[in-house]
Each structure stands twice: as structure tokens, then as C-alpha cells.
């Protein structure tokens, strides 16, 4: 009996108010989303294209300088699945390093960097790396490409034949993992030695990463694993994600710089 009721007119006006505000927020969100995706289409793809172009230019620089030193380099795009058929390499046309013009990944496989079951760099391996690594790092870290690089990953690989028979497959895999990690580690340590005095030397402690892959990515030739090529070291570039950079640029340009720092 004593309950109080709001007039229908007041209740109706309040409902209208909240519906109007909801529509307004939804409309603002749709406008923001449309502008942002349009901005991504025009800017994000451009940033990715610039990174790709910088990678190709760096690779070309490496190839040219290596050939000046009579080191055999081929530009070869990386396969999505590493377990692929590859043509045998003729002895007269031995390849010292393969480098991907799109990703910047360098694969050193036909050169004897290490002795069998050893992670210690051989004299021949050190001689090659002394020529190759400064050129590779100069091309990446003394160029436009540097601003896109997050990490340079040194990745060690072994063949699947080592330790076979005496251990379970799991033990064999882990022993090869340890070997591949140590090989990558020794190459990374050698990088610090030969790049000392370079302008980017202090940056290397933030950029270099070491990984071991055991025998998980063998190189196959004519249906069989090429043990020599499978024993290799790869240098892989990890480039910065473009999405966050695009969002920061959009907020900066769209709001007069208010949200430049996220």
C-alpha cells in the first residue's frame, strides 16, 4: 500500500536516456574500429614491407661481400617443413652457407665447424666464422634492418645417427640436444670475441639467443638423411611484431600524441 511508484513519463525518459547513451558508445566504437583497421591497411602493411625490403638489402650485402672473399653463398628460401628433399651438392660446387633472402636466416651446414661428437670449434670453423660473422652482423646491425630486429637466434642442429643403439630414443634425443646447445653456445661466444669493438657490441647481450634443436629437423637427400648437412648451425632473425607499433602510431596521430606511451 505504501509503495511509491515513479511516474511512467519519468521512467520512460530515463530508459530513453540509457538507450541513447548505449547507441552513442556503440557508434563511437564502430567509428574507432573502422578508422583503426583502415589505418592498419595503409600503415601496417607498409611497415612490414619496409622490414622485408631491409632484410633483402642486408642479405644482398652479405652475399656480395662473401663472394668477394671467394666464399660460396647461395640465396635459398627456407622450407616450411625442414624435412624435405634436397638435391645433392656437387663437390666442385660446395656451398659454405645458405641464406634466405626473405627471412635473413643463414644456414652453415656443409662446412666442418665441429668434429664428430664435439662442440669445440675446429680451426677451419673459426677461420670461416671469422670471415662470415662480422659481415653478417654488420649487414644487420649497421643498417635499416636493425630497428626491426628483436633477436638473432643461434640454433644448433645434429644428425640422428649419433648415440644411436646405446641409448633409448629419448636419451639419444636429449644427448643430441645437449650437444646442439653447446655448439650454438660456442658459436655465440665466438661472436662476442670477433665483434668486440663494433658499434653494436653492447647490444649483442640483448639480441643474441641460443637454442638447441637436437636432430628434430634433419636434411633429407634422395629419401635418406644427409648426416653431414644435418649437422649445422643456423642464424635466425626474429623481427618485431608490427601490430603494437601500428596501434601506438594510430593513437599518436589520432589523439594528438596523448597516448603515445602505452
GUPANU-609494 format. One line per 10 residues: number of its first residue (from 1); their letters; for each residue x, z, y negated of C-alpha. Coordinates in steps of 0.02 Angstrom, whole numbers, always signed. Last residue first. Layout:
<recs>
NUM	A	X:Z:Y | ...;
</recs>
This chain:
<recs>
262	XXXXXXXXXX	+2562:-1187:-134 | +2663:-1223:-290 | +2598:-1372:-390 | +2429:-1290:-406 | +2410:-1291:-595 | +2505:-1454:-614 | +2375:-1544:-720 | +2241:-1523:-591 | +2233:-1695:-510 | +2417:-1739:-529;
252	XXXXXXXXXX	+2483:-1575:-458 | +2344:-1557:-331 | +2375:-1734:-268 | +2564:-1711:-262 | +2547:-1550:-163 | +2424:-1632:-44 | +2540:-1782:-20 | +2689:-1670:+16 | +2585:-1573:+141 | +2536:-1732:+233;
242	XXXXXXXXXX	+2709:-1814:+235 | +2786:-1714:+377 | +2973:-1704:+358 | +3083:-1809:+470 | +3163:-1750:+632 | +3314:-1859:+668 | +3386:-1871:+843 | +3568:-1877:+897 | +3579:-1911:+1083 | +3714:-1860:+1206;
232	XXXXXXXXXX	+3735:-1945:+1374 | +3749:-1927:+1561 | +3601:-2040:+1607 | +3709:-2191:+1569 | +3837:-2141:+1701 | +3708:-2092:+1829 | +3616:-2257:+1819 | +3458:-2207:+1911 | +3389:-2339:+2026 | +3244:-2461:+2008;
222	XXXXXXXXXX	+3352:-2603:+1943 | +3426:-2490:+1809 | +3346:-2321:+1768 | +3404:-2203:+1631 | +3355:-2023:+1670 | +3250:-1915:+1554 | +3223:-1743:+1637 | +3403:-1729:+1700 | +3443:-1573:+1596 | +3362:-1592:+1423;
212	XXXXXXXXXX	+3469:-1472:+1321 | +3441:-1448:+1134 | +3547:-1406:+981 | +3486:-1407:+800 | +3584:-1458:+645 | +3496:-1454:+476 | +3508:-1280:+403 | +3689:-1246:+453 | +3729:-1426:+407 | +3682:-1399:+225;
202	XXXXXXXXXX	+3848:-1314:+188 | +3943:-1473:+237 | +3834:-1590:+132 | +3969:-1634:+5 | +4095:-1660:+148 | +4245:-1542:+152 | +4221:-1499:+336 | +4131:-1641:+422 | +4258:-1655:+563 | +4254:-1474:+617;
192	XXXXXXXXXX	+4068:-1443:+591 | +4028:-1598:+694 | +4141:-1534:+833 | +4032:-1378:+848 | +3878:-1489:+864 | +3964:-1591:+1001 | +4012:-1430:+1090 | +3832:-1365:+1081 | +3761:-1529:+1149 | +3879:-1516:+1297;
182	XXXXXXXXXX	+3837:-1333:+1322 | +3650:-1370:+1321 | +3671:-1513:+1446 | +3770:-1400:+1563 | +3645:-1258:+1553 | +3502:-1378:+1586 | +3599:-1452:+1731 | +3610:-1279:+1808 | +3424:-1256:+1771 | +3373:-1419:+1856;
172	XXXXXXXXXX	+3480:-1385:+2009 | +3405:-1210:+2025 | +3230:-1284:+2016 | +3270:-1422:+2140 | +3342:-1290:+2259 | +3530:-1282:+2266 | +3675:-1347:+2371 | +3598:-1518:+2400 | +3608:-1588:+2224 | +3722:-1497:+2102;
162	XXXXXXXXXX	+3749:-1659:+2004 | +3645:-1808:+2058 | +3504:-1796:+1930 | +3608:-1857:+1783 | +3639:-1751:+1628 | +3571:-1752:+1450 | +3620:-1661:+1289 | +3519:-1668:+1127 | +3596:-1642:+955 | +3446:-1630:+839;
152	XXXXXXXXXX	+3467:-1678:+656 | +3333:-1578:+566 | +3216:-1586:+416 | +3265:-1757:+349 | +3156:-1841:+216 | +3264:-1794:+66 | +3420:-1852:+158 | +3359:-2031:+181 | +3400:-2079:+2 | +3583:-2071:+48;
142	XXXXXXXXXX	+3733:-1956:+69 | +3652:-1856:+209 | +3601:-1998:+325 | +3738:-2129:+303 | +3870:-1994:+282 | +3811:-1910:+443 | +3827:-2069:+545 | +3993:-2121:+469 | +4066:-1947:+492 | +4002:-1944:+673;
132	XXXXXXXXXX	+4070:-2112:+732 | +4257:-2112:+704 | +4297:-1932:+750 | +4164:-1946:+887 | +4263:-2085:+971 | +4428:-1993:+967 | +4346:-1832:+1025 | +4271:-1922:+1174 | +4436:-2004:+1218 | +4522:-1833:+1211;
122	XXXXXXXXXX	+4383:-1765:+1326 | +4250:-1647:+1259 | +4226:-1493:+1366 | +4054:-1477:+1445 | +4116:-1513:+1620 | +4027:-1558:+1782 | +4102:-1734:+1777 | +4220:-1758:+1631 | +4145:-1768:+1459 | +4127:-1894:+1317;
112	XXXXXXXXXX	+4153:-2040:+1436 | +4070:-2178:+1334 | +3923:-2274:+1405 | +3796:-2144:+1345 | +3802:-2111:+1159 | +3623:-2129:+1098 | +3587:-2129:+911 | +3410:-2096:+847 | +3382:-2166:+672 | +3193:-2175:+705;
102	XXXXXXXXXX	+3158:-2358:+661 | +3328:-2441:+677 | +3362:-2350:+842 | +3548:-2335:+877 | +3641:-2373:+1037 | +3822:-2318:+1054 | +3981:-2371:+1143 | +3911:-2528:+1222 | +4018:-2620:+1349 | +4010:-2808:+1329;
92	XXXXXXXXXX	+4154:-2856:+1443 | +4094:-2729:+1571 | +3920:-2805:+1572 | +3781:-2680:+1540 | +3647:-2679:+1675 | +3473:-2718:+1608 | +3361:-2569:+1581 | +3205:-2518:+1675 | +3121:-2367:+1602 | +3119:-2178:+1623;
82	XXXXXXXXXX	+3135:-2139:+1436 | +2949:-2164:+1409 | +2912:-2205:+1227 | +3061:-2323:+1227 | +3182:-2310:+1082 | +3212:-2466:+979 | +3385:-2543:+1002 | +3515:-2582:+871 | +3679:-2611:+960 | +3849:-2538:+920;
72	XXXXXXXXXX	+4018:-2589:+993 | +4157:-2504:+897 | +4283:-2625:+821 | +4311:-2513:+668 | +4221:-2637:+554 | +4085:-2638:+686 | +4059:-2453:+657 | +4045:-2477:+468 | +3912:-2613:+485 | +3810:-2519:+615;
62	XXXXXXXXXX	+3811:-2357:+516 | +3756:-2444:+356 | +3617:-2534:+448 | +3557:-2369:+518 | +3552:-2292:+344 | +3454:-2440:+275 | +3329:-2432:+418 | +3303:-2246:+391 | +3278:-2267:+203 | +3147:-2402:+238;
52	XXXXXXXXXX	+3055:-2288:+359 | +3058:-2144:+234 | +2992:-2260:+97 | +2854:-2323:+212 | +2801:-2144:+249 | +2794:-2105:+63 | +2694:-2263:+31 | +2573:-2218:+169 | +2544:-2051:+88 | +2520:-2121:-87;
42	XXXXXXXXXX	+2384:-2253:-84 | +2289:-2201:+71 | +2321:-2018:+36 | +2250:-2036:-140 | +2093:-2116:-71 | +2080:-1973:+52 | +2098:-1846:-89 | +1975:-1933:-205 | +1841:-1940:-69 | +1871:-1759:-18;
32	XXXXXXXXXX	+1860:-1698:-198 | +1699:-1796:-229 | +1624:-1731:-68 | +1671:-1552:-111 | +1595:-1567:-286 | +1432:-1633:-212 | +1425:-1494:-84 | +1455:-1366:-222 | +1318:-1441:-331 | +1194:-1454:-188;
22	XXXXXXXXXX	+1221:-1271:-148 | +1199:-1224:-333 | +1034:-1320:-342 | +969:-1240:-182 | +1017:-1069:-249 | +925:-1097:-416 | +770:-1174:-334 | +755:-1021:-224 | +765:-907:-375 | +631:-1009:-467;
12	XXXXXXXXXX	+514:-1000:-317 | +535:-812:-303 | +496:-792:-489 | +339:-902:-476 | +279:-813:-320 | +279:-648:-413 | +388:-520:-329 | +296:-399:-216 | +297:-210:-225 | +249:-103:-78;
2	XX	+140:+47:-119 | +0:+0:+0;
</recs>
